[in-house]
Amino acid sequence: MALSRIWSAFILIAIAVAAYRSVVQDDEQIFSRMVTGRASDPYDTVWYFSIGDPRSAGYPTAEAFATYVSGFGYVKTDSAAAATVLLADDQSLPAAKSLQAQQPALKIHTYKSLQNRLTRRADGMIETCKNAVTIAIGLIGIMALFMGLMAIAERAGGIRLLSKIIGPFFSRLFPEVPKGHPSMGHMMMNFSANLLGLDNAATPFGLKAMESLQELNPSRETASNAQIMFLCLHASGLTLIPVSIIAARSALRAENPTDIFVPCMIATFVATMAAMFIVSFRQKINVLQPVILVWVGGISAVIGLLVWYLTSLNLNALQAFSSVLSNGLILLIFLLIVAGAVYKKIDVFDAFIDGAKGGFETAVRIIPYLVGMLVAISLLRTSGTFDVVIGAVKSGFAALGTDTRFVDGLPTALIKPMSGSGARGMMIDTMTTFGPDSFAGRLACILQGSSDTTFYVIAVYFGAVSIKNTRYAIGSMLLADLVGIITSIVLAYLFFGGA
């Protein structure tokens, strides 16, 4: 029911915002953008000239403001184009109205009110449906490969062995899962892949874990305690090396592309711990048990040592280490699984084919769930709801007289639970607008690395096992995301407060 209400709320809010913008703000194209719009469509150019100071609305400089609004099609007028919009701050409004009296066609907006009119290009419903199916089709090959390998590992006893190794720890966090159950091995594979940023491997392992946990679920359409704990830990997005973020900063010529590495690592670790504590509290699990404390302490120590080592590397060495570690681990998994199966005299290829068939079926089964969730998110983006929220937050903090620099990085945090690619694009847009070494640019990077795409994870993972009642899973995930966001903002001020 929770997912149904959220999905319905997304659609109703998006359409209500669009109706307001159509009627009150004379946005004649908004409904077309919501249905048939494409992210690749060019913006309609709006020519403007300005008076007053945009810093009154929280922009760091006039140049930063001009760069920001140009991303929405607002271009400063020149001698070749007549302006249709006049921008002013509150103190310059009387002068602006005098100019409007001489040119009645001019529309006046303040730097603050303009925020509510800006809308980023995004795919409409039709294009989003196509994209959802494309995503699912793209998963088929990857799912078939890794689920085929999982089938080999299961027949050879590898998953059972992994389950026994991590059993003492997982049996405390997942008390309803029998010791040595294959789901423990599947979950461990998923967490390991996530830790190393192996998204392509993490998804098949995670879906296999959900299917294994579903076998123990007494209510087939209601999420079990174990499934909620697993998915909340997965959605917290614990990743050791944020390679894609570092690469983006390098491409945008950041002075030190790796300077966000430690804050990212701390933020995602705190979010993961928050997810564990939140769900443990709901499920009345005592996290102060010696076994849990030893495992968490050991993992924290290993991560701390790796962070210490990696911070001593330069950019090229860090990327090389990440590549060797990530790709080398995949090949090592292949080697161990196949070698173990040959040793156990398993029909390796037959086992692979049986598992691969399940990967194809799972990828096809998630299409309806993926289409539904991505369409709702698309409506929120194309209606301008995200931009309205950001403008309201920025105005609110500005009115309180507080530092509003962090608000410029928040779009990444707002979109991240809904769209990984959208959040990545927002992160790059923030760095492009304010600079990769600006406070907002660095904060956007930390936010990007602090969590996973919550609603995408819910749609795919619960959809794969046909769970309809997600219970408190969504609330717990979003609360962990909030902890990650707050932690990211605090870390940004601690590490880069003077930027």
C-alpha positions in Angstrom: 0.0 0.0 0.0 2.8 2.4 0.8 4.3 2.1 -2.7 0.8 2.6 -4.2 0.2 5.8 -2.2 3.6 7.2 -3.1 3.2 6.4 -6.8 -0.3 8.0 -6.8 1.0 11.1 -4.9 3.8 11.5 -7.4 1.3 11.6 -10.3 -1.2 13.9 -8.6 1.4 16.4 -7.4 3.1 16.5 -10.8 -0.2 17.2 -12.7 -1.3 19.8 -10.1 2.0 21.7 -10.5 1.7 21.5 -14.3 -1.8 22.8 -14.2 -0.7 25.7 -12.1 2.2 26.6 -14.4 -0.1 26.3 -17.4 -2.8 28.5 -16.1 -1.0 31.0 -13.8 2.4 31.2 -15.5 1.1 30.8 -19.1 3.3 27.8 -19.9 1.6 26.6 -23.0 4.0 23.7 -23.7 4.1 22.0 -20.3 1.6 19.3 -21.0 3.3 18.5 -24.3 6.6 18.2 -22.5 5.1 15.9 -19.9 3.6 13.5 -22.5 5.9 13.6 -25.6 8.9 15.7 -24.5 12.4 14.5 -24.9 15.5 15.4 -22.9 17.4 16.0 -26.1 14.9 18.7 -27.3 16.4 22.2 -27.4 15.0 24.9 -25.1 13.0 27.8 -26.4 15.2 30.8 -26.0 14.0 33.5 -23.6 15.9 36.8 -24.0 16.3 38.9 -20.9 18.1 41.8 -19.4 18.7 42.4 -15.7 19.1 45.1 -13.1 20.1 44.7 -9.5 22.2 41.9 -7.9 21.4 38.2 -8.4 23.4 37.5 -5.2 20.3 38.6 -3.3 18.7 35.2 -4.4 21.7 33.2 -3.2 23.8 33.0 -6.4 27.5 33.4 -5.8 28.1 35.8 -8.7 26.3 37.4 -11.6 28.3 35.1 -13.9 27.2 32.0 -12.1 23.5 33.1 -12.3 23.8 33.7 -16.1 25.4 30.3 -16.6 22.8 28.6 -14.4 19.7 30.1 -16.2 21.3 29.5 -19.6 20.7 25.8 -19.0 17.0 26.6 -19.1 17.1 28.6 -22.3 17.4 32.1 -20.6 19.9 34.1 -22.6 21.1 37.7 -21.9 19.9 40.0 -24.6 22.2 41.6 -27.1 21.7 44.1 -29.9 20.3 41.4 -32.2 17.5 40.3 -30.0 14.7 42.1 -28.2 14.3 41.2 -24.5 10.9 39.8 -23.4 11.8 39.4 -19.7 13.3 41.9 -17.2 15.0 40.4 -14.1 15.4 42.5 -10.9 16.1 42.1 -7.2 13.6 43.4 -4.7 15.3 46.8 -4.3 15.2 47.3 -8.1 11.5 46.5 -8.6 10.4 50.2 -8.7 12.9 50.9 -11.5 11.9 47.7 -13.3 8.2 48.8 -13.2 9.1 52.2 -14.7 10.9 50.4 -17.6 7.8 48.2 -18.0 5.6 51.2 -18.3 7.7 52.3 -21.3 7.7 48.7 -22.8 4.4 47.0 -21.8 5.4 43.7 -23.4 8.2 43.2 -20.9 7.5 40.6 -18.2 9.1 41.3 -14.8 10.5 38.5 -12.6 12.6 38.7 -9.5 15.7 36.6 -9.3 13.9 34.6 -6.5 10.6 34.1 -8.3 12.3 33.0 -11.5 13.3 29.8 -9.8 9.7 28.7 -9.9 9.6 29.1 -13.7 12.7 27.1 -14.6 12.1 23.6 -15.8 14.9 21.2 -16.9 14.3 19.2 -20.1 13.5 15.6 -19.4 11.9 12.7 -21.2 8.1 12.7 -21.2 5.9 9.7 -20.6 6.2 8.2 -24.1 10.0 8.3 -24.2 10.3 7.2 -20.6 8.2 4.0 -21.4 10.7 3.3 -24.2 13.6 3.9 -21.9 12.2 1.6 -19.2 11.9 -1.3 -21.7 15.4 -0.5 -23.0 16.8 -0.7 -19.5 15.1 -4.1 -18.9 16.4 -5.4 -22.2 19.9 -4.3 -21.4 19.6 -6.2 -18.2 18.8 -9.5 -19.9 22.4 -10.4 -21.0 24.0 -9.3 -17.7 21.3 -11.1 -15.7 21.7 -14.3 -17.8 25.5 -14.3 -17.3 25.7 -13.7 -13.6 22.6 -15.8 -12.7 24.1 -18.6 -14.8 27.3 -18.3 -12.7 25.3 -18.3 -9.5 23.6 -21.6 -10.6 27.0 -23.2 -11.1 28.2 -21.9 -7.7 25.1 -23.3 -6.0 25.5 -26.8 -7.6 29.2 -26.8 -6.6 28.4 -25.8 -3.0 30.2 -22.4 -3.2 27.2 -20.4 -2.1 26.7 -22.8 0.9 30.3 -22.3 1.9 30.1 -18.5 1.7 26.9 -18.7 3.8 28.7 -20.6 6.5 31.5 -18.0 6.6 29.3 -15.0 7.1 26.5 -16.9 8.9 27.5 -15.8 12.5 27.0 -12.1 11.5 24.0 -12.4 9.2 22.2 -14.8 11.5 22.0 -11.8 14.0 20.8 -9.3 11.4 18.5 -11.8 9.6 17.3 -14.0 12.5 14.4 -15.5 10.4 16.9 -16.9 7.8 18.1 -20.4 8.7 21.9 -20.8 9.2 23.6 -21.8 6.0 20.7 -20.8 3.7 21.9 -19.9 0.2 20.4 -16.4 0.5 23.2 -15.4 2.8 25.8 -16.2 0.1 23.7 -14.3 -2.4 23.5 -11.2 -0.2 27.2 -11.3 0.6 27.9 -11.4 -3.2 25.6 -8.4 -3.7 27.2 -6.4 -0.9 30.7 -7.2 -2.1 29.8 -6.1 -5.7 28.3 -2.9 -4.4 31.3 -2.1 -2.3 33.5 -2.2 -5.4 31.1 -0.3 -7.6 30.3 -3.3 -9.7 26.7 -2.3 -10.5 26.3 -4.8 -13.3 27.2 -7.6 -11.0 25.4 -6.3 -8.0 21.9 -6.3 -9.6 21.8 -10.0 -10.6 23.3 -11.0 -7.2 20.7 -8.9 -5.4 17.8 -10.2 -7.4 18.9 -13.7 -6.7 19.1 -12.9 -3.0 15.5 -11.5 -3.1 14.3 -14.7 -4.8 16.1 -16.9 -2.2 14.5 -14.8 0.6 11.1 -15.1 -1.1 11.3 -18.9 -0.7 11.3 -18.3 3.1 8.5 -15.6 3.0 5.3 -16.9 4.5 3.2 -14.1 2.8 4.0 -14.1 -0.9 2.8 -10.5 -1.6 4.1 -8.9 1.6 7.8 -8.0 2.2 9.4 -10.1 4.9 11.7 -8.7 7.6 14.7 -10.3 6.0 13.8 -8.8 2.6 13.4 -5.3 4.1 16.7 -5.5 6.0 18.5 -6.7 2.9 17.0 -4.1 0.6 17.6 -1.2 3.0 21.3 -2.1 3.4 21.6 -2.5 -0.4 19.9 0.9 -1.1 22.3 2.7 1.2 24.8 2.2 -1.6 28.0 1.5 0.3 30.8 1.9 -2.3 34.5 2.0 -1.6 35.8 4.0 -4.6 33.5 6.5 -6.4 35.2 6.1 -9.7 32.6 7.6 -11.9 32.4 10.7 -9.7 36.2 11.1 -9.8 36.2 10.7 -13.5 33.6 13.4 -14.0 35.5 15.8 -11.8 38.7 15.0 -13.8 36.9 15.6 -17.1 35.7 19.0 -15.8 39.3 19.9 -14.9 38.9 19.9 -11.1 42.1 21.0 -9.4 42.1 17.8 -7.3 39.5 15.3 -8.7 40.0 12.9 -5.7 39.4 15.4 -2.9 35.8 14.2 -2.5 36.9 10.6 -2.0 37.1 10.5 1.8 33.9 12.5 2.4 32.0 10.2 -0.1 33.3 7.1 1.8 32.3 8.5 5.2 28.9 9.6 3.9 28.0 6.3 2.3 29.2 4.3 5.4 27.2 6.5 7.8 24.1 6.0 5.5 24.6 2.2 5.6 25.0 2.1 9.4 21.9 4.3 9.7 19.9 1.9 7.5 21.0 -1.0 9.7 20.1 0.7 12.9 16.7 2.0 11.6 15.6 -1.4 10.4 17.0 -3.2 13.5 15.0 -0.8 15.7 11.8 -1.6 13.7 12.5 -5.4 13.9 13.6 -5.2 17.5 17.1 -6.6 16.7 19.8 -6.0 19.3 22.7 -4.5 17.4 24.9 -4.4 20.5 25.5 -8.1 20.3 29.2 -8.9 20.4 29.2 -10.7 17.1 27.6 -7.7 15.3 30.0 -5.3 17.0 33.0 -7.3 16.0 32.0 -7.6 12.4 31.0 -4.0 12.1 34.2 -2.9 13.8 36.3 -5.2 11.6 34.6 -3.9 8.4 35.1 -0.4 9.6 38.8 -1.1 10.2 39.3 -2.6 6.8 37.6 0.3 5.1 39.6 2.8 7.2 42.9 1.1 6.1 41.9 1.1 2.5 40.9 4.8 2.7 44.2 5.6 4.3 46.1 3.7 1.5 44.0 5.1 -1.4 44.3 8.7 -0.2 48.1 8.3 -0.6 47.6 7.6 -4.4 47.5 10.2 -7.2 44.6 10.2 -9.6 46.2 7.9 -12.2 47.2 5.4 -9.5 43.8 5.5 -7.9 42.0 4.8 -11.2 44.4 2.0 -12.0 44.0 0.4 -8.6 40.2 0.6 -8.9 40.2 -0.9 -12.3 42.5 -3.8 -11.3 40.5 -4.4 -8.1 37.1 -4.3 -9.7 37.8 -6.2 -12.9 40.2 -8.5 -11.3 37.6 -9.5 -8.7 35.1 -10.4 -11.5 37.6 -12.6 -13.2 38.6 -14.2 -9.8 34.9 -15.0 -9.2 34.7 -16.6 -12.6 37.8 -18.6 -11.9 36.8 -19.8 -8.5 33.3 -20.8 -9.5 34.3 -22.7 -12.7 37.3 -24.3 -11.1 35.2 -25.4 -8.0 32.5 -26.9 -10.3 35.1 -28.8 -12.4 36.6 -30.1 -9.2 33.2 -31.3 -8.0 32.5 -32.8 -11.4 29.5 -30.6 -12.1 28.0 -30.3 -15.6 29.2 -26.7 -15.8 27.5 -25.6 -19.0 24.2 -27.3 -18.2 24.1 -25.5 -14.8 25.0 -22.2 -16.5 22.1 -22.6 -19.0 19.6 -23.4 -16.3 20.6 -20.3 -14.3 20.7 -18.0 -17.4 17.1 -18.9 -18.3 16.1 -17.5 -14.9 17.9 -14.3 -15.6 15.9 -13.7 -18.8 12.6 -14.4 -17.0 13.5 -12.0 -14.2 14.5 -9.2 -16.5 11.2 -9.4 -18.4 9.1 -9.7 -15.2 10.3 -6.3 -13.9 9.3 -4.3 -17.0 5.8 -3.3 -15.7 7.2 -2.2 -12.3 10.0 -0.3 -14.0 7.6 1.5 -16.4 5.3 2.5 -13.7 7.9 4.0 -11.4 9.9 5.7 -14.1 6.8 7.3 -15.6 5.8 8.8 -12.2 9.4 10.2 -11.7 9.3 11.6 -15.3 6.1 13.5 -14.5 7.7 15.1 -11.5 10.7 16.2 -13.5 8.9 17.5 -16.6 6.3 19.3 -14.5 9.0 21.3 -12.8 8.1 20.0 -9.4 11.8 19.4 -8.5 12.7 22.9 -9.5 9.9 24.4 -7.5 11.0 22.5 -4.4 14.6 23.7 -4.8 13.5 27.3 -5.3 11.3 27.1 -2.2 14.1 25.6 0.0 16.6 28.2 -1.2 14.2 31.1 -0.6 13.4 29.7 2.9 17.0 29.5 4.0 17.8 32.9 2.5 14.9 34.4 4.5 16.4 32.9 7.7 19.7 34.6 6.9 21.6 31.3 6.8 24.2 30.1 4.5 22.4 28.9 1.3 25.4 27.5 -0.6 24.4 24.0 0.2 21.0 24.4 -1.5 22.7 24.6 -4.9 23.9 21.0 -4.4 20.5 19.7 -3.3 19.1 18.9 -6.7 21.4 15.9 -6.9 20.1 14.6 -3.5 16.5 15.1 -4.5 16.8 13.2 -7.8 19.1 10.5 -6.6 16.5 8.3 -4.9 14.5 8.4 -8.1 17.0 8.3 -11.0 20.7 7.4 -10.9 21.4 8.8 -14.4 19.3 11.9 -13.6 21.3 12.5 -10.4 24.5 12.0 -12.3 23.4 14.6 -14.9 22.4 17.0 -12.1 25.8 16.6 -10.4 27.6 17.4 -13.7 25.3 20.3 -14.3 26.1 21.7 -10.8 29.8 21.4 -11.4 29.5 23.0 -14.8 27.4 25.9 -13.4 29.3 26.7 -10.2 32.7 25.0 -11.0 34.0 21.6 -10.0 36.0 23.1 -7.1 33.1 25.2 -5.8 31.3 24.3 -2.6 28.1 23.4 -4.5 30.1 21.3 -7.0 31.9 19.3 -4.3 28.7 18.9 -2.3 26.8 17.5 -5.3 29.6 14.9 -5.7 29.4 13.8 -2.1 25.6 13.6 -2.3 25.9 11.5 -5.5 28.1 9.0 -3.7 26.2 8.8 -0.4 23.3 6.6 -1.4 21.6 4.5 -4.2 18.5 5.1 -6.3 15.8 4.1 -3.7 12.7 4.1 -5.8 14.4 2.3 -8.7 15.7 -0.4 -6.3 12.2 -0.8 -4.9 10.6 -1.1 -8.3 13.2 -3.6 -9.6 13.8 -5.8 -6.5 10.3 -6.0 -5.1 8.9 -6.3 -8.6 11.1 -9.2 -9.4 9.4 -11.3 -6.6 5.9 -9.7 -7.1 5.9 -8.0 -3.6 3.0 -5.5 -3.4 3.0 -4.6 0.3 6.5 -3.1 1.1 5.5 -2.3 4.7 8.0 0.2 6.2 10.7 -0.4 3.6 10.3 2.8 1.7 10.2 5.0 4.9 13.3 3.3 6.3 15.2 3.8 3.0 14.2 7.4 2.7 15.2 8.0 6.3 18.6 6.5 5.7 18.9 8.7 2.6 18.1 11.7 4.8 20.9 10.7 7.2 23.2 10.4 4.2 22.2 13.9 2.9 22.7 15.6 6.3 26.0 13.8 6.7 27.1 14.9 3.3 26.3 18.6 4.0 28.1 18.5 7.3 31.1 16.8 5.7 31.1 19.4 2.8 31.3 22.2 5.3 34.0 20.4 7.4 36.2 19.6 4.4 35.4 22.5 1.9 33.6 25.2 4.0 36.0 27.8 2.7 35.4 26.9 -1.0 
